[in-house]
Amino acid sequence: MIVKVSKELDPLPYLISKLKKSPEVGSISIFIGVVRGKGEGGERVIKLEYDHHPYLARKVLERIVKEAIEEYGLIDAIAEHRVGEVKAGEEALYVLVASKHREEGFKALKRIVEGIKSKVPIWKKEVTDKGCRWVRGKLRGGHS
């Protein structure tokens, strides 16, 4: 299990290679979160500025990934979230899961992504061509 909250994401080929180490792996499912270039009001998004609780963000992320590994019988999982400035079109989140079969991998991937968005103390400020605003998450306590 790898979890990381930092200014940079590790390269995907490197992360995939970390998950291929077990001969049990039959499926690797990947979610890539990308900063949209258009806000909900139609304005052009320049960047997002992510802030976080340094200790709790990692701890909550670890718990979410560990619970998914146990619940779905995953072989391994990785979740990395960027903080700081992330420009429109850039990647902000990677979640990768290694499983024996794709079905449990897909379900676990969704569970981890939804857990990150609803529970991890990471907040974002949207900077657009018309100003900036803090974005509220769709679920209590989270970000979107």
N, C-alpha and C positions, 0 to 999 in steps of 0.2 A: 504494500500500500504506500502510495506517495501522495501527500497533500502539500500544497504550496500556495502561499499568498505573498506576492511580490510584484515588483515593477516589470518583470519580464517572465514570459512563459518559456518553458523548455521546448526545444524543437520536437515536432510531432514524430519524426522518424526515431529519435532517441527514446521517446516515451513508448512508442509501439514496441521497440526492441526490448524494453524492460518487461513488457507484458508477455512476450513470446517465449520466455525462459522455461515455462512448464510444458511438457509434452501433452498435458491435458487440454490445452487451449484449443478450442474449435471455432471460437468467434471472438473478435475484438470489435466492440461498438464504440463509436466516437461521437461526441457532441462538441461542436465548436461554436461558441457565442461570439458574434461579430457586432461591433458598434454600428448601428444603423445611421445612415446619412440624412435621414429625415425624421423630424420629431412628430409627435402625435398631433400637433397643431399645424403641421405642414411646413414648418420652418426648417432651414438647412442646419443640420447638426455638424458642428466643427469638431467637437471632442466631448468625451465624458471625463470627469474627474472623480475617481473612486477614492473614498476614504474608508477606513476600517478600524476596528478595535484590534490592535496588534496581537494581543494574547488570545482573546476569545474567538476571533475569526478563525484562526488555525485550529483551536480546540473543537469548535462546533463543526468545522469542516471534517476533521478527523472522525468525529462521532457519526456524522451522516454517512461517510464512506464505509466505516466499519460496520454499521448497522445494515447497510445494503449488501455488503459482502456476506454477512451472516444470513440475512433473510433470503437471499437469492442463490446462495451457494456459489458465489463467484470465486474464481481462481485468484483474481487480483483486481485492483482498481486504482485509478489515478484521478485527482482533481486539482487543477491549478487555476487560480483567479488572479488577474492583474489588479494592481492598485496604482494610484497616481493618474497621470494623463494618458488616455487612450483615444487616438484620433478615429474619426469616422472611417469605416472600412477595415480597421485593425481588429485583431482577435483579442477578446477580453477573458475568455473562459474556455478551458479544455476539461472535458470529463471523458475518460476512457475506461471501459470495463472489459475484462477478459473472463470468458465463461466457456463452459463445455458446449453449450448450444446457444443459438441466437435469441431464442424467446426470452430466457431469463436475463440475458444481456440487455435486451431492449427495455424490459421492465425495470431493471436496476438502473439503467442509464437515466430513464425518466424520473425515477424516485430520487436519485442523487441531484439531478439538475433542479427539480422542484424544491428539494430540501435546501439547496444552496440559495435559491432565490427567496425562500420564505424564512429561513432561520439564521443564516450566517450574517453577523454584524458587519456588513459592507454596504456603504451608501454611495449614491452617485449624484453628481451635479452635471446637468446637461448644459453645455455651452453652445449656443446657436448664433446665427447671424442677427438675431433680434434680442440677444441678452442671455441670461443664464437662470437656471432654477434647479432646486433640489427635486429629484424625482422620487415619488413615493412608490413603494412596492405594491403589487396587487394583493399580496397576502400580508397579514399582520406581522410587523417586525422585519420584513424583508426588503429586498430591492428588486427591481425588474430588469 
